[in-house]
C-alpha cells in the first residue's frame, strides 16, 4: 500500500527541521508551512507533534538498521566485520547524520516529559548494542567487544561535529584495530 505523499512530506519536513533546530524549537505551524500542507491534513495522519516525532524515530531506526544489514560483512572474520561496521556507520553519518544523533537529542529533550519518545530513543541504542552482541556471537568474538564498538560508533557520531570526517574515520579504525589486537 502506498503511503500518502502529504504524510511523507510532513515526516520529511519535520525530520529536517527537528534535526536542524531541535524538537522543542519547532512547532506544528513551522512544519505545516514548510511541508505545504493544511492543519487538517496533519491531524488526519497524526494525533500530535509527538506522534510525528515517534514516526520519524521509528523510520530512522529502520533505515539505519537496513543500511547496517546491507553493508556489514560477517562472513570474513572479526576484523572485516569491525571495519565494515565502522564504515557503514560513517556512511550513515555522511548521508543522514552530520548534526549528531537524533535519538540522543530526542531522549535529552523528552526525558521526563514524554516517556514514550525517551523510551524509543533508549531502546534504539539497546537494539544496536544487542545487534552487535549477536553479530559477535556469530563471529565467536568476545562479548565485551560489543560495548567497546558501541562506544566507538557513538564517539564517531560526536566527533564528526568538530573534526574532519577522514580524521575521525582513521582514528576510529585505528582504535578498533588496537582493541582487536589486545583481545588476541
C-alpha positions in Angstrom: 0.0 0.0 0.0 1.4 3.4 -1.0 2.0 5.9 1.7 0.3 9.3 1.4 2.6 11.8 -0.2 1.4 14.5 2.2 2.1 12.3 5.2 5.6 11.7 3.8 6.1 15.5 3.2 5.1 16.1 6.9 7.6 13.4 8.1 10.4 14.5 5.9 10.0 18.2 6.6 9.6 17.7 10.4 12.7 15.4 10.5 14.8 18.1 8.7 13.5 20.8 10.9 13.9 18.8 14.2 17.4 17.7 13.1 18.5 21.3 12.4 16.8 23.1 15.3 15.8 20.6 17.9 12.3 19.3 18.8 11.1 21.9 21.1 12.2 24.8 18.9 9.9 23.7 16.1 6.2 23.9 16.3 3.5 22.3 14.2 2.9 25.6 12.4 6.6 25.6 11.2 6.2 22.0 10.0 3.0 22.7 8.1 4.3 25.9 6.5 7.5 24.1 5.3 5.6 21.0 4.2 2.9 22.9 2.4 0.1 21.0 4.0 -3.0 22.1 5.9 -3.6 21.7 9.6 -6.4 19.2 8.9 -4.0 17.1 6.8 -1.5 16.9 9.6 -4.1 15.9 12.2 -5.6 13.3 9.7 -2.3 11.5 9.8 -1.0 12.3 13.3 -2.7 13.0 16.6 0.1 15.3 17.7 3.6 16.6 17.1 4.8 13.9 19.4 3.3 11.2 17.1 5.2 12.8 14.2 8.4 12.5 16.3 7.7 8.9 17.2 7.1 8.0 13.5 10.4 9.8 12.5 12.4 7.9 15.1 10.9 4.6 14.1 11.5 5.2 10.4 15.0 6.4 11.0 15.9 3.4 13.1 14.6 1.1 10.3 16.7 2.9 7.7 19.8 2.8 9.9 19.5 -1.0 10.5 18.8 -1.6 6.8 22.0 0.2 5.9 23.9 -1.8 8.5 22.5 -5.1 7.2 23.4 -4.2 3.6 27.0 -3.1 4.5 28.2 -5.3 7.3 30.5 -8.2 6.4 30.0 -11.1 8.9 31.5 -13.7 6.6 35.2 -12.7 6.6 36.1 -12.6 10.2 36.1 -10.2 13.1 38.5 -7.6 11.5 36.4 -7.3 8.4 33.2 -7.1 10.5 34.5 -4.3 12.6 35.8 -2.3 9.7 32.5 -2.8 7.8 30.5 -1.8 10.9 32.5 1.4 11.3 32.4 2.2 7.6 28.6 1.6 7.5 28.1 4.0 10.4 30.3 6.6 8.8 28.3 6.2 5.6 25.1 6.9 7.6 26.6 9.9 9.2 27.9 11.2 5.9 24.4 11.0 4.4 22.0 11.2 7.3 23.7 12.3 10.5 26.2 15.1 10.3 24.3 17.0 13.0 24.6 14.5 15.8 22.3 11.7 16.9 18.6 12.4 16.6 17.8 9.7 19.1 20.0 11.2 21.8 18.6 14.6 21.1 15.0 13.2 21.4 16.0 11.5 24.7 17.5 14.6 26.1 14.6 16.8 25.1 11.8 14.4 26.2 13.3 12.6 29.2 10.7 13.3 32.0 8.3 14.9 29.6 7.3 12.2 27.2 8.4 8.7 28.3 7.3 7.0 25.1 9.7 9.2 23.0 12.5 8.8 25.5 12.0 5.1 25.6 12.1 4.8 21.8 15.4 6.6 21.9 16.9 4.4 24.7 15.5 1.2 23.0 17.2 2.2 19.8 20.6 2.3 21.5 19.9 -1.0 23.2 18.9 -2.7 19.9 22.1 -1.5 18.3 24.1 -2.9 21.2 22.1 -6.2 21.0 22.7 -6.4 17.3 26.5 -6.0 17.7 26.4 -8.6 20.6 24.6 -11.1 18.3 27.0 -10.4 15.4 29.9 -11.1 17.8 28.4 -14.4 18.9 28.1 -15.4 15.3 31.8 -14.5 14.9 32.7 -16.2 18.1 34.3 -13.0 19.3 34.4 -11.7 22.9 31.1 -10.2 24.1 33.0 -7.4 25.8 33.8 -6.1 22.4 30.1 -5.0 21.8 30.2 -2.1 24.3 33.6 -1.0 23.0 32.3 -1.0 19.4 29.2 0.9 20.5 31.4 3.5 22.2 33.4 3.9 19.0 30.2 4.4 17.0 28.9 7.0 19.5 32.3 8.7 19.5 32.2 8.9 15.7 28.8 10.5 15.8 30.0 13.1 18.3 33.5 13.8 16.9 32.4 14.4 13.3 30.7 17.6 14.7 34.2 19.1 15.4 36.8 17.2 13.3 37.2 16.3 9.7 35.4 13.1 8.7 38.6 11.5 7.3 40.4 12.1 10.6 37.5 10.6 12.6 37.4 7.6 10.3 41.1 6.9 10.5 41.1 7.3 14.3 38.1 5.1 14.8 39.6 2.3 12.6 42.9 2.6 14.4 41.2 2.4 17.8 39.2 -0.6 16.8 42.3 -2.3 15.4 44.2 -1.7 18.7 41.2 -3.1 20.7 41.1 -6.2 18.4 44.9 -6.6 18.8 44.6 -6.5 22.6 42.0 -9.3 22.5 44.3 -11.7 20.8 
